[in-house]
Amino acid sequence: MNSSSLVEAKTATGFELPVRSHVPQLARKGLNWSFVLLPGRYLLSMASTAVLARLLSPADYGLLGMVVTITVLGQAISDFGLSWATVQRERLDRNQIDALFFINAAFGLFLTALCFLSAPHVAAFYHHPELTQIIVVTSGTLFLSSLAVQPTALLLRQMKLKELNLSALCSLLISAVVTIVMAKLGFGYWALVAQLVLQQTITTLLSFPLSGYFPRFPAHMLNIGTLLTFGGYSAAYGIVNYFARNLDNVLVGKFWGATALGYYSRAYFLMTLPGMLVMSVFSGVLIPAMASLRNEPARMQSAYLRALRLITVLGCSLAVGLAATAPEIVDFVYGQKWHAVVPILLWLSAASILQPIQNTSQWLFIVAERGRGMFLMGIVVAGSATLAFALGIRSGPIGVARAYAISNTLIAYPVLMMGHRACGLDMKKTIAESAPLLFCALIMGGVVWLVGVGSSAAGMGPHSRLAIKVIVGMAVYLGCLRQLAYPTYSEILAHVNL
């Protein structure tokens, strides 16, 4: 081997996919750390939201929601799909990573300038002049986000979930403290703007030392064609997925105003937070693990099914529980002035019951390197969501949430089937594993609802009702799992004992 080959081998070593024999150990370690830190992230998010909801108005959240629809689109595009291209690629050298980093950075800078220049036009679209300054300030998060794409992807590639979760927890904690202080001092929506900017800044700064990657100018731009092709399809998927996830916010803000969007966005936050945290944990384990095992179909299927069981238990049951406790949760987290959130949350929770399972389809396309198929899947999801939002907007935020729940339930099976075909997995095994767990969750939801009816009739307050519902719900769900899905029940006990 010549000297240049030796250098290339050394530079590639630190960023290779985990060795297959190490995957189970790394997966267990990553999940254990995630299960330790996940409750902290969840409780911190809920606690800071509870405090801020009592200091800020629905209109403050509505204004930020209008801005976030722009920044989320920019972040989806600035990634250019190159994060997942990095995570799943079997062989990747240092020069390729550096090239991808500078492509992300250049595109992020371009989008920052575009967002900056679009500020007055967005403000005119929503008829809120104050949005101009907010968008100007938040536009810088697009560039910061683009800088963190490759370091974060390398952390995922190496299954370093401890570092990823600590980074998220640290950025969340610092930004939450600053935001609460600013809200108490009367800064209004600027406190939320500061939270958005500060959280992204801290995440970006921490990504470099935690990943061990510090960029250098690439020697050449060769051997990145296939990465860009996959990334291009992934970016296209990100754009259509953006419309599926954010068009509802745009329509509610445009036609029903900032206050209505504030209610809708707070319901959406409660609905997405549990699933988002759960899916972020398992994507960090499952994608690199399955990528390492792609030449061993049986082991890859086994890894997927094991993750699917835990995703269903955590994500789907939380969605059912959230629907069954919606009035009490809203009162506990936001307070009585946010009561209008309850009916919206009920429908959005119904929309999210199957979503954790459905979302694994994206992972399957990534593992199979089927960027085009993932884009087509995104078209199906975005098309159904767009139609639902267009039909529901006439009835306001509740109508949008109701239409989204119906649409999302109808497309869950076709979307999941597309992902299974792309990766060569058996859909029958997925249904056999997830159906009993979903049935247990629905039984739990029904019992919790009946408990709520009885406790309301007895004149109990919302906090007491919530406590009883949570205790009964957990007991019923664990009991159902023990009777109907004992292997999964044992698996959960094993994780708790660890």
C-alpha positions in Angstrom: 0.0 0.0 0.0 1.4 3.4 -1.0 1.6 6.4 1.4 -1.5 8.1 0.0 -3.6 5.0 0.5 -2.3 4.7 4.0 -3.4 8.3 4.7 -6.8 7.7 3.2 -7.3 4.5 5.3 -6.4 6.3 8.5 -8.7 9.2 7.8 -11.6 6.9 7.0 -11.1 4.7 10.1 -12.8 7.0 12.6 -15.9 7.4 10.6 -16.7 3.9 9.4 -20.0 2.1 10.1 -19.8 -0.1 13.2 -18.4 -3.6 12.7 -21.3 -6.0 12.5 -20.2 -8.0 15.5 -20.3 -4.7 17.6 -23.7 -3.6 16.5 -25.8 -5.4 19.2 -23.5 -4.1 21.9 -23.6 -0.5 20.5 -27.4 -0.7 20.1 -27.9 -1.8 23.7 -25.6 0.9 25.0 -27.2 3.6 22.9 -30.7 2.5 23.9 -29.8 2.4 27.6 -28.4 5.9 27.5 -31.4 7.1 25.5 -33.9 5.6 28.0 -32.0 7.4 30.8 -31.8 10.8 29.1 -35.2 10.6 27.2 -37.3 11.2 30.3 -35.2 14.2 31.2 -35.6 15.7 27.8 -39.4 15.1 27.8 -39.9 16.5 31.3 -37.7 19.5 30.6 -39.7 20.3 27.5 -43.0 19.9 29.3 -41.9 21.9 32.3 -40.5 24.8 30.3 -43.6 24.8 28.1 -45.9 24.9 31.2 -44.1 27.9 32.6 -44.0 29.8 29.2 -47.7 29.1 28.5 -48.5 31.1 31.7 -46.3 34.0 30.7 -47.0 34.3 27.0 -50.2 34.6 24.9 -51.5 32.3 22.1 -50.7 35.2 19.7 -47.1 35.1 20.7 -46.9 31.4 19.9 -48.9 32.0 16.7 -46.3 34.6 15.5 -43.5 32.1 16.1 -45.5 29.4 14.3 -45.7 31.6 11.2 -41.9 32.0 11.3 -41.2 28.3 12.0 -43.0 27.3 8.8 -40.3 29.2 6.9 -37.2 28.0 9.0 -38.3 24.4 9.0 -38.5 24.4 5.2 -35.1 26.0 5.0 -33.6 23.4 7.3 -35.1 20.6 5.3 -33.5 22.0 2.1 -30.2 23.0 3.6 -29.6 19.4 4.8 -29.9 18.5 1.1 -30.5 14.9 2.2 -26.8 14.5 2.8 -27.1 13.7 6.5 -28.7 10.3 5.8 -26.4 9.8 2.8 -23.6 10.0 5.3 -25.3 7.8 7.9 -26.1 4.8 5.7 -23.1 4.8 3.2 -21.1 1.6 3.8 -17.7 3.2 2.9 -16.9 6.9 3.4 -13.6 8.6 3.4 -12.6 11.9 5.0 -12.5 13.9 1.8 -16.1 12.9 0.9 -17.2 14.1 4.4 -15.4 17.5 4.0 -16.9 17.9 0.5 -20.4 17.3 1.8 -19.8 19.7 4.7 -18.9 22.6 2.4 -21.9 21.8 0.1 -24.2 21.9 3.1 -22.6 25.1 4.4 -22.8 26.9 1.0 -26.4 25.9 0.5 -27.2 27.0 4.1 -25.7 30.4 3.5 -27.7 30.8 0.3 -30.9 29.9 2.1 -30.1 32.3 5.0 -29.8 35.1 2.5 -33.0 34.1 0.7 -34.9 33.9 4.0 -33.5 37.3 5.0 -34.7 38.9 1.7 -38.2 37.2 1.9 -39.0 38.7 5.4 -41.1 41.6 4.2 -43.0 39.4 1.8 -43.9 36.8 4.4 -45.0 39.6 6.8 -47.3 40.9 4.0 -48.7 37.4 3.4 -49.7 37.0 7.0 -50.6 40.7 7.5 -48.3 40.9 10.5 -45.5 43.6 10.0 -43.6 42.4 13.2 -42.8 39.2 11.4 -40.2 41.0 9.3 -37.8 41.5 12.2 -38.4 38.1 13.6 -37.6 36.4 10.3 -34.4 38.5 9.9 -33.2 37.4 13.3 -34.1 33.7 12.9 -32.7 33.4 9.3 -29.2 32.8 10.7 -30.4 29.5 12.2 -30.5 28.1 8.7 -26.8 28.6 8.3 -26.1 27.2 11.8 -28.2 24.2 11.0 -26.3 23.5 7.8 -23.0 23.5 9.7 -24.2 20.8 12.1 -25.5 18.4 9.4 -22.3 16.4 8.9 -21.0 16.3 12.5 -24.5 15.1 13.6 -24.7 12.6 10.8 -21.3 11.2 11.9 -22.5 10.8 15.5 -25.5 8.8 14.2 -23.3 6.8 11.9 -21.2 5.8 14.8 -24.3 5.2 17.0 -23.1 7.7 19.6 -26.5 8.2 21.1 -25.1 9.3 24.5 -23.4 12.3 23.0 -26.4 13.2 20.8 -28.8 13.1 23.7 -26.5 15.0 26.0 -26.2 17.7 23.4 -29.9 17.9 22.9 -30.5 18.0 26.7 -27.9 20.7 27.2 -29.1 23.0 24.4 -32.7 22.5 25.6 -31.9 23.3 29.2 -29.8 26.5 28.5 -32.3 27.9 26.0 -35.3 27.1 28.3 -33.7 29.0 31.2 -32.9 32.1 29.0 -36.4 32.0 27.4 -38.2 31.9 30.8 -36.2 34.8 32.1 -36.9 36.8 29.0 -40.6 36.0 29.2 -40.8 37.1 32.8 -39.1 40.4 31.9 -41.8 41.0 29.3 -40.1 40.3 26.0 -43.1 38.5 24.7 -42.6 36.6 21.4 -38.9 37.7 21.4 -38.4 35.2 24.2 -39.5 32.4 21.9 -37.3 33.8 19.1 -34.3 33.7 21.5 -35.1 30.1 22.4 -35.1 29.1 18.7 -31.8 30.8 17.9 -30.0 29.8 21.1 -31.0 26.2 20.9 -29.6 25.8 17.4 -26.4 27.7 18.2 -25.6 25.5 21.1 -26.5 22.3 19.2 -24.2 23.4 16.3 -21.3 24.3 18.6 -21.4 21.0 20.5 -21.7 18.9 17.4 -18.0 19.3 16.4 -16.2 18.3 19.6 -18.7 15.5 20.4 -18.3 14.0 16.9 -14.6 14.5 16.7 -15.0 16.0 13.3 -13.5 19.4 12.5 -13.8 20.3 8.8 -11.0 21.1 6.4 -11.1 22.2 2.8 -11.6 19.1 0.6 -8.7 18.2 -1.7 -11.2 17.5 -4.5 -14.9 17.0 -5.2 -14.7 13.5 -6.8 -16.5 10.4 -5.7 -19.5 12.2 -4.3 -21.9 11.7 -7.2 -23.9 8.9 -5.8 -24.0 10.6 -2.4 -25.5 13.7 -4.1 -27.9 11.6 -6.1 -29.3 10.0 -2.9 -29.1 13.3 -1.1 -31.0 15.0 -3.9 -33.9 12.6 -3.6 -33.8 12.8 0.2 -33.9 16.6 -0.1 -36.9 16.4 -2.4 -38.5 14.1 0.1 -37.8 16.6 2.8 -39.5 19.3 0.8 -42.7 17.4 0.2 -42.6 16.1 3.7 -42.4 19.7 4.8 -45.7 20.5 3.1 -47.3 17.4 4.7 -46.2 18.6 8.1 -46.5 22.4 7.9 -49.1 23.4 5.4 -51.7 23.1 8.1 -49.9 25.8 10.1 -49.6 28.1 7.1 -53.3 27.7 6.3 -54.5 28.2 9.9 -52.2 31.3 10.3 -53.3 32.8 7.0 -57.1 32.3 7.3 -57.7 32.2 11.0 -55.0 34.4 12.5 -52.2 34.3 15.0 -54.3 33.4 18.0 -55.9 30.4 16.3 -52.4 29.3 15.1 -51.2 29.7 18.7 -53.8 27.2 19.9 -53.1 24.8 17.0 -49.3 25.0 17.4 -49.5 24.2 21.1 -51.8 21.2 20.4 -49.3 20.1 17.7 -46.4 20.4 20.1 -48.0 18.1 22.6 -49.0 15.6 19.9 -45.5 15.5 18.3 -43.2 15.7 21.4 -43.5 12.1 22.6 -43.2 10.6 19.1 -40.4 12.9 18.1 -38.3 12.0 21.1 -39.0 8.2 20.7 -38.3 8.2 17.0 -35.1 10.2 17.4 -33.9 7.6 19.8 -34.6 4.6 17.6 -33.5 6.2 14.3 -30.1 6.8 15.8 -29.9 3.0 16.6 -31.8 1.4 13.8 -30.6 3.1 10.7 -26.8 2.5 11.2 -27.5 -1.0 12.7 -29.6 -2.1 9.7 -27.1 -0.5 7.3 -24.4 -2.7 8.8 -26.6 -5.7 8.5 -28.0 -5.1 5.0 -26.2 -8.2 3.6 -27.8 -10.4 6.3 -31.6 -10.1 5.7 -32.6 -12.3 8.6 -30.7 -10.3 11.1 -31.8 -7.0 9.6 -35.5 -8.1 9.8 -34.9 -9.1 13.5 -33.3 -5.8 14.3 -36.2 -3.9 12.7 -38.9 -6.0 14.5 -37.3 -5.5 17.9 -37.1 -1.7 17.4 -40.7 -1.8 16.0 -42.0 -3.4 19.2 -40.5 -0.7 21.4 -41.6 2.1 19.1 -45.2 0.8 19.2 -45.2 0.4 22.9 -43.8 3.9 23.6 -45.0 6.0 20.6 -48.4 4.5 19.9 -49.4 4.0 23.5 -48.4 7.6 24.4 -50.6 8.9 21.5 -53.6 6.9 22.7 -52.9 8.0 26.3 -52.6 11.7 25.2 -56.0 11.5 23.5 -57.6 9.9 26.6 -56.2 12.6 28.9 -56.4 15.6 26.6 -58.5 17.9 28.9 -56.4 17.2 31.9 -53.1 17.4 30.1 -53.9 20.8 28.6 -55.1 22.2 31.9 -51.9 20.8 33.7 -49.4 22.0 31.1 -50.9 25.2 29.7 -53.6 26.3 32.2 -57.3 27.2 31.8 -56.8 30.0 29.3 -55.7 27.4 26.7 -58.9 25.3 26.9 -59.4 25.7 23.2 -56.4 23.4 22.6 -58.4 20.4 23.9 -60.5 19.4 20.8 -57.6 20.1 18.5 -55.4 17.9 20.6 -57.9 15.1 20.6 -57.9 14.9 16.8 -54.2 15.4 16.4 -53.6 12.6 18.9 -55.8 10.3 16.8 -53.7 11.2 13.8 -50.5 10.2 15.6 -51.6 6.8 16.8 -50.2 4.9 13.8 -47.6 7.6 12.9 -44.6 6.1 14.8 -45.0 2.8 12.9 -45.6 4.6 9.6 -42.6 6.8 10.0 -40.3 3.7 10.0 -40.9 3.5 6.2 -38.5 6.4 5.8 -35.8 4.5 7.6 -36.3 1.5 5.4 -35.8 3.6 2.2 -32.7 5.1 3.7 -31.2 1.7 4.6 -32.0 0.4 1.1 -30.6 3.5 -0.5 -33.8 4.0 -2.5 -33.9 7.8 -2.6 -36.3 7.9 -5.5 -38.8 5.5 -3.8 -38.6 7.7 -0.6 -39.5 10.7 -2.7 -42.5 9.0 -4.3 -43.6 8.0 -0.8 -43.4 11.6 0.2 -45.6 12.6 -2.7 -48.3 10.2 -1.5 -48.1 11.5 2.1 -48.0 15.2 1.0 -50.8 14.8 -1.5 -53.2 13.2 1.0 -52.3 15.7 3.7 -52.8 18.7 1.3 -56.2 17.4 0.3 -57.1 16.9 3.9 -56.0 20.4 5.0 -57.8 22.0 2.0 -61.0 20.3 3.0 -60.6 20.9 6.7 -59.6 24.6 6.8 -63.1 25.8 6.3 -63.9 24.5 9.8 -60.9 26.1 11.4 -58.1 24.5 13.4 -60.5 21.7 14.6 -61.5 20.9 11.1 -57.9 20.7 9.9 -57.0 18.4 12.8 -60.0 16.2 12.1 -59.2 15.9 8.4 -55.6 15.2 9.1 -56.5 12.3 11.5 -58.7 10.7 8.9 -56.1 11.1 6.1 -53.1 9.9 8.1 -55.0 6.8 9.3 -56.0 5.9 5.7 -52.5 6.1 4.2 -50.6 4.3 7.0 -50.8 0.8 5.5 -49.9 1.8 1.9 -46.9 3.9 3.1 -45.6 1.2 5.3 -46.0 -1.4 2.5 -43.9 0.8 0.2 -41.0 0.9 2.7 -41.1 -2.9 3.3 -41.0 -3.6 -0.4 -38.0 -1.3 -0.8 -36.0 -3.0 2.0 -37.2 -6.5 1.3 -38.9 -7.0 4.7 -42.0 -9.2 5.4 -45.0 -7.0 6.0 -47.0 -9.9 7.6 -44.4 -10.1 10.4 -44.6 -6.4 11.0 -48.4 -6.6 11.4 -48.1 -9.7 13.6 -45.7 -7.9 15.9 -47.5 -4.5 16.1 -51.2 -5.5 16.1 -51.4 -7.0 19.6 -49.5 -4.0 21.0 -51.9 -1.5 19.3 -54.8 -3.5 20.6 -53.4 -3.2 24.1 -53.1 0.5 23.7 -56.7 0.9 22.5 -57.9 -1.1 25.5 -56.0 1.1 27.8 -57.4 4.2 26.1 -60.9 3.0 26.5 -60.5 2.2 30.2 -58.8 5.6 30.8 -61.7 7.4 29.1 -64.2 5.5 31.3 -62.2 6.4 34.4 -62.4 10.1 33.3 -66.1 10.0 32.9 -66.5 8.4 36.3 -64.1 10.8 38.1 -65.8 13.8 36.4 -69.2 12.7 37.6 -67.7 12.4 41.1 -66.6 16.0 40.9 -62.9 15.5 41.0 -60.6 18.3 39.8 -58.5 18.0 36.6 -55.2 17.3 38.4 -56.7 14.5 40.5 -58.3 13.1 37.3 -55.0 13.2 35.5 -53.2 11.4 38.3 -55.8 8.6 38.4 -55.9 8.3 34.6 -52.1 7.9 34.4 -51.9 5.3 37.2 -54.9 3.3 35.8 -53.6 3.6 32.2 -50.2 2.3 33.1 -51.5 -0.6 35.1 -54.0 -1.6 32.4 -51.5 -1.3 29.6 -48.9 -3.4 31.4 -51.5 -6.0 32.3 -52.7 -6.2 28.7 -49.1 -6.6 27.5 -48.5 -9.4 30.0 -51.5 -11.3 28.8 -51.4 -10.5 25.0 -47.8 -9.8 24.2 -45.7 -11.4 26.9 -42.3 -11.4 24.9 -42.6 -7.6 24.6 -43.6 -7.3 28.2 -40.4 -9.2 29.2 -38.3 -7.1 26.9 -39.6 -3.9 28.6 -38.9 -5.3 32.1 -35.3 -6.2 30.9 -34.7 -2.5 29.9 -36.2 -1.2 33.1 -34.0 -3.5 35.2 -30.9 -2.2 33.3 
